[in-house]
Amino acid sequence: MKKIVLVFFVLFLFIKVNAQNQIKGKVTDINNEPLIGASVSLPELNKGTITNQAGEYLISNVPNGKIKIQFSFVGYNTEIKTIDISQTEKIVNVALTIAIIQSQEVVITGGYVSSQHENAVKIDVLKSKEIALSGTPNFMESLTQIPGVDMIAKGQGVSKPVIRGLSMNNVLVMNNGVRIENYQFSEDHPLGIDDNDVERVEIIKGPASLLYGSDAIGGVINFIKEKPAPTGKIIGDYRMQIHSNTLGMNNSIGLKGASKNFFGGFRFGKKTHADYLQGGGDYVPNSRFNEMTFNANTGYTGKIGTFKVFYDYFKQDLGMTVPPAKPLITEQGRKNEIWYQDLEHQLLSTQNSLYIGKFKWDINAAYQSALRKLQTTLEVPFIEMNLNTITYESKLYLPSTEKSEYIIGLQGMSQNNRNLNNRASQFLPDANINNIGFIGMAQYTFFKKLKIQGGLRYDMYKTETFALGTEGTSSYQAPVSKDFSNLNGSLGAIYKPFEKIMLRANFAKGYRVPNLSEFTSNGMHGNRYEIGNENLSPENSFETDLSLHYHGEFLSFDLAGFYNQINDYIFISPTTDTTSAGVDIYRFSQTNATLYGGEAGIHFHPKALPWLHIEGTYSSVIGKQENGNYLSFIPANKVRYEIRAERKKLGFLNKPNIKISALTAFPQDNPSPYETVTDGYTLVNISVYSEILISKQILIFGVSANNLFDTQYFDHLSTLKPLNYYNQGRNISVSLKIPFGIK
């Protein structure tokens, strides 16, 4: 029977290959000169090509319906068009204009495939090149280039994103549109994403519960995978980075190819880092970490739609800088032997789009397994847990016009947590968690200057835990069963009174159900003993965002402000109690809280100096409890500024670039009752980048020096600050990328 189904499916695809639609045209500059090697892509279909010597392109096997097409070329403004494929051949010509200041990007995280300037919620984009040149061994640290984004870190290996003062389960992390589930409830647990397989990162700041449900109350970070190869090509690359501070190395090799209908590829990566050196030169014991990754994908695009399958394997060994490990580490090293997290995460996902007449139907599903072990000085793991998660999503894009778009759908998750092999510590009980949400979204454009976006979502949650321990003992946990439901929504608008000015306003209600740790934890976690609270209520967030964007030829700036009222904000704090061993006991509790602040940014490009760019950003957030106490893990106000020089060619160097940047963090003198004041600091960084052509082989080369003056400083969000360990000192990194093609 299986063979019959397979044969039928292959025959079905073969039939669809014949008589396919195609898009063709020419890409030129405003003087009608062809742009050779310009990128032409269909983001919704994971399909694209590059222009030939005449600036011409051809994309075949395109389904009927309304589709976004993106034209981009280095040094020119990206052009995004919406086209309606209703005939066999569609001709789309475009003339790109020179970009003095970087233009908008196509984004997919906001619910609609659109440009950055077409969303009521601002979506920031960070590209892989900017990540590679950030010069840090810590992938999460590279994201803090975006104003309003910070990180809680335990050294270089363990870090968590913070968006406008919210973190952990209040920020949703996604791998190519799939929510990541890997015990992200704690600052001791890592991000869990491989940066080698990332083309760009899209970041939503503010509640996105309408789009993604619980855990998106503070924002979303979506790591978008690299594009498939251009049609008819097999290409790949080798990437290498070395870091002086951690004696670290990152190696990655990938290969991908695409025919008219099929595409696929794989990437293998390995990282190894020794204990990092803090400002002043002393090493931080057991801050070492090692990673191994493998990613593969395949897919099909035809007239009926597109079908994609992804597999991600992520293995991490992360040293824990905790008091019991300190006396056991006597020299800087890289091998994980004691007190480390042994983590393994696997993700299998499928993403499919069907084009049925004027309807588009997205059907996505994913399975992921997160295995967490804590290795101490014992011969067996001290903790061993496995979290299995199935997520699914169905969205129907209703018939739309040039001015309107309507979406209905549902999203769901089924999850189970299991303790394995009866280890000494069972911090969380076995549990089953289920969620399903129903969505309705719409957007409409009035007189080309005003666009309204909004929607509603209704969610149902159920959490069930099993009894843990022996009844009648102090460690016994009775089973817990909780049911929740809630209605969320958002309403926003984009108004363009003039061509270069855009105003945004958005109001959103977010909603987060307490996680398993907050409900049921009972045991040692890091340096403390944590006790959950099964009487916790869900968090409800009400946030208002306002922003202004100006994009001129030689000047652009952004100004954004937000006010976020959170009812029943969940936090953990120490008590006056201790365990029999004298360890402080922490408990989860709730209060109403308010977070407010904003970001500002400016980019100036002097007309008289076409090679010079000057940029600066400022970010600020204040978080308070209802009783006037400040919230914990609130970042200091920060200013980032840089001066960058770039040319198209300089001698034998192609696209050379040099950048001097600095970060000034102001004193954080508004700590929570359980934190201490943190002094301000300034860090100076420098980086150079260029492409070199040697015997027809391109080499992409970069050198970065971070914390150039080896400053000793504490970041307010460093969890190593209580142990009196500074953040990383001077680090010089060298990166090399060697692209190659197979005929």
N, C-alpha and C positions, 0 to 999 in steps of 0.2 A: 504494500500500500504506500509506504514511504517513497519507493522508487517511482511509482506512478505520479504521486504529487510533485516530486522533483522534476520529472520529465515535463509534466504539464506546465509547471512554473517556467522552465527554460523555454518551452515553445511559446508561452505567453509573452515573455520578454522579447523573443525573436520577432514575433509579429509586431510588437510595439516599436522595434527598431526601424522598421520600414515606414516610410512616409512621415518622418519626424519634422517638427518645426525647426527653424533656424533663425538666428539673429546675426546680421552682419553689418558692417559699416566701416567708417574711417575715423581715426583719431588724429587731430591736427592741433597746431597752436592757432592763435588768432590771426596769424599771417598766412594760414592755410598750408604751412609746412608740416609734413607728416611727423608724428612722434613715434619713433621706433622703439619697441619694447615696452610700450605703455600697457598697464594691466587693465583688463576688462573682466569683471567678475559678476556673477549672480549670487549674492550672499545667501539667499534662501535655499539655493540648490547645491551649495558647495561646488560650484563649477566656474571655470574661468579659462582665460587664454591671454596671450600677449600679442601685440600688433607686429606685423612683419615690416620689411624694409620700406613699404609704401604706406605704413601707418594703418593698414587694413587688418580686420579681425573677422573671425567666423566662429560662432558658437552654435552647435547643432544639438538635436535631441532635446528640445526645450518644450515643456508642457504648455498647454493653453492656460490662459488666465492672466491676472495682473501680477507683474514681477518687477522687482527693483533691479536695476543694472547700475554698476559703479565703474567709473573710469578714473584711473589715477596714474600719475607719473611724477617722479621725483622733481621737486621744484615748481610744480604746478598745482593749482587748486583742484581738489577732488570734485568730480561732477557726479551727481546721483539723479537718476531719472526713473520714473515709474512708467512702464510700458504695458500695453495690453496685447497679448499674443492671441490673435484670432485667425491669422492666416499662416500659410506654410512658411512664408519668408517675411521677416520684419527688418527693415533697414533703419539703423540708428547711427547717425553721424554726430560727432561732437567736437567742438573746438575748446580746448582747455586754456585757461588764463594763467599767467605766471603768479605763483604764490609767494608773496613777500613774507607773510606770516602764515603759519600752518593753518590749513582750513579744517572744516568739519569732517568727521568720520561717519561711516555707517555703523549703527549699533543695533544689537538684537535683544538686549536685556530689558528694555522698557515695555515689552509686550508686543510692540510693533517693530518690524524691520524698517528703520528710518534713519535719517541723519540726526546728529546730535542736536541740531537746532529745531527739530520738529517734535520734541518731547517736552511735556509740561514739567517733568522731573529731569533735572540736569544729570546727565550721565558723563562722567569723566572717563577718558581713555588713556591707557599707558601701553606703549608698544614694546615689543620684545627687545628692540635695539636699546631703548631707554633702560630696560631692566638689566641688560647685559653690561651697560656702561655705568650702572649705579655703583659698581666697585665694591660690593659687599657679599660675603658668603651667605648672608641671610636673605632669602628670597622675599620675605615679608617686608624687610626694611626698604627694599626698592619701591614698594607701593606707597611709602610715606612721602614720596615726592608730590603726591596729590594733596593739596591743602584740605584739612579736615580729616585726614586719614593718619592714624598713628598705630603703634604696636605695643602690646605687653610682651616682654621678652624675658626669658631665663637663659641669657647668653645668646649665641648665634644659631643654635639648633632648634630651640623651642620658642615660638612666638605666635601671637594671636592678633588679628586685626582689631582696631578700634576705629569706629566711625562716629564722629561728633560726640565722643564720650561714652558710647555704648559698645559693648564687646561680648565675647563668649556666645551664648545662645541668642543674644539679641542681634547678631550679625549673621546673615546667611552667606555661606561660601558655596559656590557652584563650580563644578568642573564641566565646562561646555554645556551649561544649561541644566545639569543634574545636581541636585542638592547633595552635598557631601555629609555623610553621617559617620563620624569616627571618634565619638566621645569628645566632642568639642566644647563641653560644658566647663572646662577648667583652664586656667592660665598655665597649667603645667603640661597641657597637651598641645601638640604642634598643629600647624595649618593643614598639612597633608596634601600638598599639590606639587607636581613636578613642573618646574619652570622651563625645562628644556623643550617641552611639547606645547608651549604657549606662544601664540602669535601676538595677542594683546590681552589686556585686562580691562573690563568695563565695571565701573563702580557707581552705584546709586547711593546717594547720601540721604537718608530719611526713610520713613516707613514704606515698605513695599509688600505689605501683607496681602493687598489686593491681588498682586501678581503671583506671589509665591507662598503665601500662608504664614504659619507660625515660624518663628526664628528670623523673620525679615523685618522686625520691628524697628531696628536701627539702621538697616541698609543692606545692600547686596554687593558682593564681590564675585564677578563671573569671569573665570579664566577660559578664554576662547582658544581653541586649538588652532594650530597652523593650517593654512589653506591647503587643499589638494594641489597636485601638480597641474600646470597648464595642460589642456587637452593635447594628446599626442606626444607627451614628453615623459621621460623618466629622469628624475633629478634627485639629488641628495646633498648632504653637507656633513662635515665633521666640525665640531665645536670643542674648544678647550679653554679653560680658565684656570689660572693659578693665583693663589693669594699668599702674600708674605706673612700676614699676621697669624693665620691658622695653619701655615704650611699646607694649604689646601689645594685640591685639584678637582676640577669638574670636567669630565669627558662625556661627549654625546655624539652619536652618529645616527643619521636617519636617511631613509630612502623612500621615495614615493613616486607614483606614476598614475597616468590617467589616459584612458582611451575615450572614444566618443560617448560611450555609455558607462563604463566602469572606472572606478578609481580606488586607490588603496595605498597603504604605506605603513611603515613601522619606524620606531625610534628606540634606541637603547641608551641608557645613561648611567653614570656612576659618579658619586661624590665622596670625598674623604677629607675630613678636617680634624686637625689636632686641637687641643685646648687653646682657646684664644688668649691673646695678650691684652691686658687692660692698659689704659693710659699709664705710661711710666715704665712699662716693660714686663711686669710680673704676670705669669700665666694664671688663669682661673681654673682650678682643678676640676677635672671631669666635665668640662664644657665641650668635649669632643663629640663629633657626630659623623655617621656614615649613611649613605643612601644608595639604593640601586633601583632603577626604574626600567620598565618596558611598556611601550604603548604601540598599539596596532589599530588600524581601521581599514574598512572596505566599504564600498557603496556602489549604487547604481542610480543613474539618472536617465529618465525616459519621458515620453510624452505624458504618461499617466502621473508621473511625480518623481520623487527622489527617496531612496532608502539607504540608510547608513547604519553601520555597526561599529562600535568602539570597544576596545579592551584596554584597561589600564592596570598595571601592577606596580605597586609602590612599597618598597621595603626600607624601613628606617631603623637605625640603632642610635638612640639619642642619650648621651651622657647626662646625668642629673647632678647638678652642683647643689648638694644637700649636706647638712652637717655630718651625717654618718660617713659620707664618702671622703670628706676633706682630709682626715689624717691618713687615709689609705692610699692617696695619690701623692707620690713623692717626686714626680717629674712630668714634664709636658709630654703627652702621648696622644695617639689617635685610635688605638684599639679599645673597643668597648668590652670590659671584662666584669666590672661590678657597678651596681647602681646605675642602670640604664634602662630606658624604655625600648622594648623589642616590639616593633610595630609592623604589621603587614596589612595592606589595604588593596583589595581587588574590586574593580568596577567594570561591569559589562552592561553596555547601554545600546539602545537602538532608537534612532530618530528618523521619522518618516513623514513625508508630506504627499498627500494625494490631491490632484487637481481634477475636480468633478464639475464640469460645466463652469459656472461662475463661482463655485464653492472651492475653498481650500480647506483641507482637513489634516491637521497635525496629530500624529499618534506617536507618543514617546513612552518608553519604558526602560527601567534600569534595575539591575540587581547589584548590590555591593556587600562585601564582607569585610569587616574591620576586626582584626585579631590584635588584642593588646595584652602584652606581657610586661610585668615589671620584674627585672632581674636585679637582685640585691647581692648579698654575699652567700646566699644559699645555693645549693646545687640545682635546685628547681625554681621556677618562677614563684615570686611571692604573691603576685596577682596574675590571673589568666582569664580574660573575658573575650567573648566573641559577640559582635553586634552585626546581625544580618538585616538588610533593609531592601524592600522592594518599593520603588516609586513608579507612578504611572501618570500620564497626562494625555488628555484629549481636548483639542481646541478646534472649533469649527469657525472659519472665517466666512461670514455671510456675504452675499453679493453686495458689492460696494461701488461707489462712484469715485471720481477724482477728488471729491470733497469729503467723503465719508468712509468709515470703516467700522465694522461691527464684529465682535468676537463673543462666542459663548463656549463654555467648556467646563471640565472638571479636572481636579488634581487629587491624587491620593498617595498614601504611604502605609505600608504594613511592615512592622519592625519587631524583632525579638532580640533580647539580650540574654545571654547564657554564661554562667560561670562554668569553667572547665576544670576537670581533674582535681576538684576539691582542694584548691590551694589554701595557704594559711590565711590569706585575707580575701574576703568576699565583700568588697566595699559596696557594691550594688546588688540587689536581688535579681533573680531571673524575672523577666517581664515581657509582656506583649503590648505594643502600642499601635493604634490604628487611627488614621485620619483621612477624611475625604472632604473636599471643598468644591463648591459650585461657583462659577465665575460668569459675569456678564460685563463686557467692556465696549465702549463706543468712543469715537472721536469724529468731530465735524469741523470743517473749515468754513468760516464766514468771510466773504469779500477779500480773500487771499491774505488778510492781515491778522485774523483772529482764529485760533484753533482751540477748541474745547475738548478735553479728554476727561473721561470719568468711568466709574464702574462700581459694581457691588460684588461682594463675595460672602458666601455663607459656609461655615466650617463646622464639622462635628469631629470630636476627639474622644478617644477612649484609651485609658491607661490601666493595665492590670498587672499586678506583681504577685509573685508566689512567696509563700512563707520562707524565711531564711533563718537558719539556726535552730536551736532546741528551745521549745516553748518552756517558759519558766526561768530562763537564764537572761542575763543582762544584754546579751548579744542578739536575742531573738527579735526578728522583725515579722510582724503579722502581715498577711497579704493586704494589698491596697487595691481598690477599684474606684476609678474616677471617670466621670463623663462630663464633657464640656461642649458647648456650642456657642457660636458668636457670629454677628454680622459685621463686616468691615466694608470700607469703601474709600474712594478718593475722588476729588474733583479738582481739575487744574486747567490752566489756560496759558497759551503763548500768544503774545500780541507784538506785532512788528509795526510800530507807527512809522518808521522809516526803514530804508533798505539795510542800514548798518546797525540798527538798534533793535534789541529784542528784550521784552519783559516777560518774566515767568511768575506765575503764582500757583500754588498747589496746597490743598488741605487734604490730609490723609489720616485715617484711623488705622492704627496697627493693633495687633493682638498676639500675645504669646502665652501658650500653656506652660506651666512649670515643667521642667524636664525631670528625668528619672532621678538624677542626683539631688535636685532640690527637694523632691518628695521623700526620698528613701535612703539617702546616704547614711552610713553608720560605720565609721572606721577611720583608720589613718589614711590621710591623703596628703602627700608631700610631708611638710613639717607640722601638720596639725591634725586634730581629730575632728571630723565633720559629722554633724547630725542633721538629717533632713527634717522637713516639716510637712506632713501629709495634709495639713489644713490650708496650705497656700492656695490663693486664688490666681487666675490668669492676670497677666499684665495687660493694661489697655493704654494705648498711646494715642495722643491727639496732637498732630504736628502741623504747623503752618510754615510754608517756605515762600520766600520772595527773592527774586534775583533779577539783575540787570546785566545784559551783555552787549558790548559794543565791539564791532569787528570792522575796522578800517583797513586801508591799504598798508599803513605803516604803524598803526597803533591798535591794540585791542585790550580790553579790560573787562573783568567780571567783578560783580559785587553781589553777595548772597547773604541772607540772614534767615535764621530759623528759631522757632520757639516750640518746644516739645514738652507737653504735660503728660506724665506717665502715672496712671493710677495703679496702686498695688505693685510698685516697683520692687523686685525681688533682689535681696542682697544677703551676703554672709558676713558675720561679724563675730569677734571673740566674745566669750562670756567670762564670768569670774570663776567658772568651774574648770577643773583639770581632771585628767584620767589618773588612775592609780600610779602610773609611771611619771606623773607630773607634766604631761603634755596638755597644752591649752585646748579647750573644747570650743569649737565654732558652731554656730547655729544659723539656719536660714530664717529670715523674717521679711516683713514687707512694710512699705510706707509709700505715701504719695511723693513724687519727685518731679523736679522741673529741670530741663536742660535747655540752654539758649546760647546763641553765639552766631558766628558766621565766618565767611571766608572772603578774601579779596585777592585779585590777581591782575597784573599788568604786564604787557609784552610790547616793547618799543623797538622799532627797527628804523634807525635814522635813514632818511632818503639819500643823504649825501654819502653814507657809508653802507653800501648794499650788502656787505659781508658781516655786519655787526648786529647782534641781537642782545637786548637787555631785558631781563624778566625778573619779576618779584611777586611773592605771594605772602599773605598773612592769614592766619587761622586762630580762632579763639572759641573756647567753649567753657561754660560754667555749669556745674551740676550741683543742685541742692536738694536735700530732703525737706519734707514739709516742716520739720522742727527747726530748720535753719542750718543744720549740719551739712557740710559738703559731702558729696558722693566720692567714693574711692575710684581709682584708676581714671581720673580726669586729667588729660594731658595739659601741659603748660602751653601758654600762648607762644606761637612760633612765627618767625619771619624767615623766608627762604628767598635768596636773591642770587642771580647768576649773570655773567656776561659771557657771550658765546660768539666766536668768529668761525665762519664757514665759507668755503669756496667750492666751486664746481671742480676746479683743477688747480693744482699747484705743483709745477714740475712733474715728477713721475707719480704724484699722489692724486688719486681721484676722490672727490668729495671730502677733503680734509676738514677736520672740525676740532676746535679746542675750546674747552669750557672751564671757567673758574667759577665756583659756586660756594655759598656759605649758608649755614643754618644758625640762627640765633634763637635759643629757647630762653624765654623770660623765667624768672624765679616762680615756682609754683608754691605760693604761700597761702593757698587755700586747701590744705589737705583735709582728708576725712579724719574723724576722731582716731582712726587706727593707722594713720600714716604720719610721716614727718615732712617738714618743709624741704623742698629741693631747690638748690641754688641754680641760677641760670648759667648758660654756657654758650660759646660760639665755636663752631667747627668749620674748617675751610677744606674744600675738596677741589681737585683739578683732574681733568680727563682729556685725552686726545684720541682721535679716531680717524681712520682713513682706509681707503681701498687701494690695493696695489696690484697691478697687472704684471705677472711674470710668466713669459712664454705662453700667453693666452690663458693662463690660470689666474683667477681672481683670488686674492687673499684679503680678508677683512680683518683689520688689526686695531686693537684698542688698548690703551693703558690708563688706569685710574689710580689716584692716590686720595684716600679718604682720611679724615682727621689728620691733615698734613702735619700739624704741629704737635701731634701725640698728646692732645689735651686729656687730662684726667677729669672725668665728669660722671655724674649720675643722671640718667634719664629718669623722670618721675615714675614712669611705668615699668621700670626694671624690677623684676622680682628678686634680683641679686643685690639690690641696694641694701636690704636689711642685713645681708651677710657682709656688707662693706666691700663689695667687689664693684669696681668701676666698669663702665661700658668699654667697648673695644677701642684700643688705641690705634695708632697709625696702621693702615693697610694699603699695600700697593698690589694691584691686581693687573694681570695681563690677559687679554682675551684674543682668541684667534678663531676665525670661521673660514672654512674652505668649502665653498660650494662646488658641486661637480654634476655632470650630466652624463647619461648613457644613451648613445644613439640607438 
